[in-house]
Amino acid sequence: MIVRTDQNDGQNQPDSKSQSLRHWVDRVTLALNVLGSLLIVAVMVLVNADVIGRGAFGLPISGVPEMVSLSIVAIVFLQVAQTFKMGRLTRSDALMGAMQRRAPRMRAFVELIFCIGAGGIMLQLLIASWPLFVKAWKRNTFEGTIGDFTAPIWPVKMIILIGCTALIIQLIYAGKDAITALVDGKVDKTGKAGGADEQL
């Protein structure tokens, strides 16, 4: 009995480490999403302040169009990983729901194909974005007009890299869940293998 317990502990230890790592990955993904939400609030405040200043006092805020355009890109890449994790990316829920009820393994297979395809696209985007970040960093490329308003674009390029990396990691975990579902046939109501998503 003692020997069996030790063996089980040894087998469960890698799973525990994997779950712990996934927990921290999910926390980072959630933190990025929160930053994106805060940026949305900041953009709303900025735009409203510009409108009020322009209309009431004739004092517009310089660089608002540039800051908004840069912020939109940043918001998308800050929140895309959490959006995927929560299953909120655009998809055919009716079709996936039907497969969930009638052929869970088929749904898992479709999920796996999606993860592979999306992961490949995001990897290509990550590879293509890296030299653009390096170029913006070295040259200190900016958005705006000298003498009025300028903002460096390298922070947004860096956020693109971070967002792509976070999404790729979430796709890897989702692909792992899909493989588990294909093998075991255990799929929960959300289509995840064995209810793989944990509460933070």
C-alpha positions in Angstrom: 0.0 0.0 0.0 2.8 2.4 0.9 4.6 1.7 -2.4 1.5 2.3 -4.4 0.9 5.6 -2.7 4.5 6.8 -3.5 4.1 5.8 -7.1 0.8 7.7 -7.4 2.4 10.7 -5.9 5.2 10.5 -8.4 2.7 10.3 -11.3 0.7 13.2 -10.0 3.6 15.5 -9.5 4.1 16.4 -13.2 0.4 17.0 -13.5 0.5 19.3 -10.5 3.4 21.2 -12.0 1.6 21.5 -15.3 -1.6 22.7 -13.7 0.4 25.3 -11.7 2.1 26.5 -14.8 -1.2 26.8 -16.6 -2.7 28.7 -13.6 0.1 31.3 -13.9 -0.3 31.5 -17.6 -4.0 32.2 -17.2 -3.3 34.8 -14.6 -0.9 36.6 -17.0 -3.5 36.4 -19.7 -6.1 37.9 -17.4 -3.7 40.7 -16.4 -3.2 41.6 -20.0 -7.0 41.7 -20.5 -7.4 44.0 -17.5 -4.7 46.3 -18.9 -6.6 46.4 -22.2 -9.8 47.3 -20.3 -8.0 50.1 -18.4 -6.7 51.4 -21.7 -10.3 51.4 -23.1 -11.3 53.6 -20.1 -8.3 55.9 -20.7 -9.2 56.3 -24.3 -12.8 57.1 -23.5 -11.7 59.7 -20.9 -9.2 61.2 -23.4 -11.8 61.5 -26.2 -14.4 63.0 -24.0 -11.9 65.5 -22.6 -10.9 66.5 -26.1 -14.5 67.0 -27.2 -15.3 69.1 -24.1 -12.1 71.1 -24.3 -12.6 71.7 -28.0 -16.3 72.6 -27.8 -16.5 74.5 -24.5 -13.1 76.2 -24.3 -11.6 76.0 -27.8 -8.7 74.0 -26.4 -8.4 70.6 -28.1 -5.9 68.1 -26.8 -3.0 67.5 -29.2 -2.4 64.0 -30.5 -5.8 62.5 -29.7 -6.3 60.8 -33.2 -2.7 59.4 -33.0 -3.2 58.1 -29.5 -6.5 56.5 -30.3 -5.2 54.8 -33.4 -2.3 53.3 -31.5 -4.4 52.4 -28.5 -6.9 50.4 -30.6 -4.1 48.1 -31.8 -2.8 47.7 -28.3 -6.2 46.9 -26.9 -6.9 44.2 -29.5 -3.6 42.4 -28.7 -3.9 42.8 -25.0 -7.3 41.2 -24.9 -7.2 38.6 -27.7 -5.7 35.8 -25.6 -8.3 36.1 -22.9 -11.1 36.5 -25.5 -10.0 33.1 -27.0 -9.6 31.5 -23.6 -13.2 32.4 -22.6 -14.5 31.1 -26.0 -15.7 34.5 -27.2 -14.0 34.7 -30.6 -16.3 34.8 -33.5 -17.5 31.2 -34.4 -20.5 29.2 -35.4 -22.0 28.3 -32.0 -24.9 26.5 -33.6 -22.7 24.1 -35.5 -20.3 23.5 -32.6 -23.2 23.0 -30.3 -24.7 20.3 -32.6 -21.3 18.5 -32.8 -21.0 18.8 -29.0 -24.3 16.9 -28.5 -24.0 14.3 -31.3 -20.2 13.8 -31.9 -18.0 15.2 -29.1 -14.9 13.7 -30.6 -15.7 15.4 -34.0 -16.0 18.7 -32.2 -12.6 18.1 -30.4 -11.1 17.3 -33.8 -12.4 20.6 -35.3 -11.1 22.4 -32.2 -7.7 20.8 -32.7 -7.6 21.9 -36.4 -8.6 25.4 -35.4 -5.8 25.6 -32.8 -3.2 24.3 -35.3 -4.3 26.7 -38.0 -4.7 29.7 -35.7 -1.4 28.9 -34.0 0.4 28.9 -37.3 -1.1 32.2 -38.4 -0.2 33.8 -35.0 3.3 32.4 -35.3 3.8 34.0 -38.7 2.5 37.3 -37.3 4.9 37.0 -34.4 7.8 36.4 -36.7 6.9 39.2 -39.0 6.3 41.6 -36.1 9.7 41.1 -34.5 11.8 43.0 -37.1 9.2 45.8 -37.1 9.6 46.1 -33.3 13.4 46.1 -33.6 13.3 48.8 -36.3 10.9 51.0 -34.3 13.1 50.6 -31.2 16.4 51.4 -32.9 15.1 54.3 -35.0 12.7 55.6 -32.3 9.9 55.8 -34.9 7.1 58.0 -33.8 3.5 58.9 -34.7 2.4 62.5 -35.0 4.0 65.8 -36.0 7.2 67.3 -34.6 6.5 70.5 -32.7 2.9 69.5 -32.0 2.7 65.9 -30.7 4.8 62.8 -31.1 4.4 59.3 -29.6 6.9 56.4 -30.0 5.3 53.4 -31.7 7.7 50.7 -30.2 5.4 50.1 -27.1 2.6 49.1 -29.4 4.9 46.9 -31.5 6.0 45.2 -28.2 2.4 44.7 -27.1 1.7 43.0 -30.5 4.6 40.6 -29.7 3.3 40.0 -26.2 -0.3 39.5 -27.4 0.7 37.0 -30.1 2.8 35.0 -27.6 0.0 34.9 -25.1 -2.5 33.7 -27.7 -0.1 31.1 -29.0 0.3 29.7 -25.5 -3.4 29.6 -25.0 -3.8 27.8 -28.4 -1.3 25.2 -27.3 -3.2 24.5 -24.1 -6.5 24.4 -26.1 -5.0 22.0 -28.6 -3.8 19.8 -25.7 -7.4 19.8 -24.3 -8.7 18.8 -27.8 -6.2 15.9 -28.0 -7.3 14.8 -24.6 -10.9 14.9 -25.7 -10.1 12.9 -28.8 -8.5 10.2 -26.7 -10.8 10.1 -23.7 -14.0 11.4 -25.2 -14.6 13.5 -22.1 -15.9 16.9 -23.2 -17.7 19.3 -20.9 -20.6 21.6 -21.9 -18.2 24.3 -23.1 -16.4 21.9 -25.4 -13.3 21.7 -23.2 -11.7 18.3 -22.5 -12.7 17.3 -19.0 -13.5 20.8 -18.0 -9.9 21.8 -18.4 -10.3 25.5 -17.7 -9.8 26.3 -14.0 -11.3 29.1 -12.0 -8.8 31.7 -11.1 
